[in-house]
Amino acid sequence: MRNILFAIIFVLMLNFVFAEEIEINLIEYHPDSYYTRLQIRNNAGRDLNDLNIKVGDNFETSSEGVFKNGVIYNAILGIPPGEHQVTVTTREGVTSSKLVYFSLSKEDVQEEILREQESAREEQELQQTAQKNLEEAQRQIEIEREKAIELGVIKDRKYNPWIITAIAILVVGIIILFWLRRRGKEE
């Protein structure tokens, strides 16, 4: 008998612990006008203050005042179609979040997300193909350049290190001569 009583109390406590303190429901949505009616219910077991509603990263609204226990608050918003995270917070720190599909149906939103993902995947494949084509074209250009150098059509632009060294010595020598001449005139 004690075990049964313990199990009943345990189940009731779990129900209390896992109950949403603030319940969020989409009541009405019109995708053509973005008209949205969200229902927010206080299930916290106490009065809350200053309700703040955030939809995704783009939209935020608030209602100041007391949000009584068990009361339903209807928020009328203009939200574009799509999948949005709705987060409700209060001044006391009570927070509740829910992923809401703003569309005629959840399937419409999921199809739109799949189309966007497919489009992004195709774009990535096109970029990879373009990169491969660019690398292949550069390889072909380098092969043709090597053939042209071998045939003598174009000259290799590599400079002989002896010529560069000779030019550097010549420049240093000219600088020393000017320095010696100037020094000789000053004395």
Secondary structure, 3 states (H helix, E strand, C coil): CHHHHHHHHHHHHHHHHHCCCEEEEEEEEECCCCEEEEEEEECCCCCEEEEEEEECCCEEEEEEEEECCCCEEEEEEECCCEEEEEEEECCCCCEEEEEEEECCCHHHHHHHHHHHHHHHHHHHHHHHHHHHHHHHHHHHHHHHHHHHHHHCCCCCCCCCHHHHHHHHHHHHHHHHHHHHHHHHHHC
